[in-house]
């Protein structure tokens, strides 16, 4: 015959399940694709395009690739 579980045991199991669920969501949110080999160059292009549009210039700025 099954024994009745105590209230403390049920709350402990529920709390443990909640901690595991939150940890899983945090790990899943931090998982993502790998970064590009040279992210600084792409960031520089994006910043230059943004500054150019703020000054009324063209929306796309062509930068020479080294």
C-alpha positions in Angstrom: 0.0 0.0 0.0 1.2 3.5 -0.8 2.2 5.7 2.1 1.1 9.3 2.3 4.0 11.8 1.7 4.5 14.6 4.1 3.8 18.2 3.3 7.4 19.1 3.8 8.6 16.5 1.3 6.1 17.7 -1.3 7.2 21.3 -1.0 10.9 20.2 -1.1 10.3 18.3 -4.3 8.4 21.2 -5.8 11.1 23.7 -4.9 13.8 21.4 -6.3 11.8 21.0 -9.6 11.5 24.8 -9.8 15.2 25.4 -9.3 16.0 22.8 -12.1 13.5 24.5 -14.4 14.9 28.0 -13.8 18.5 26.7 -14.3 17.4 25.0 -17.6 15.8 28.2 -18.9 18.9 30.3 -18.0 21.2 27.8 -19.8 18.9 27.7 -22.8 18.8 31.5 -23.0 22.6 31.8 -22.9 23.0 29.1 -25.7 23.4 30.5 -29.1 25.4 30.4 -32.3 29.2 30.8 -32.2 30.6 34.3 -32.9 32.2 35.2 -36.2 35.9 35.0 -36.6 36.4 38.8 -36.6 33.4 40.3 -34.8 35.2 43.7 -34.3 35.3 44.3 -38.1 31.5 43.7 -38.5 30.7 45.8 -35.5 32.8 48.7 -36.9 30.9 48.5 -40.2 27.6 48.6 -38.4 28.6 51.6 -36.3 29.9 53.5 -39.4 26.6 52.8 -41.1 24.6 54.0 -38.1 26.7 57.2 -37.8 26.3 57.9 -41.5 22.5 57.6 -41.4 22.4 59.9 -38.3 24.4 62.5 -40.4 22.0 62.2 -43.3 24.3 60.2 -45.5 23.7 56.9 -47.3 22.3 54.1 -45.3 25.1 51.7 -46.4 28.8 52.6 -46.1 31.2 50.5 -48.2 34.3 49.8 -46.3 37.4 48.3 -47.9 38.2 44.8 -46.6 41.8 44.3 -45.5 
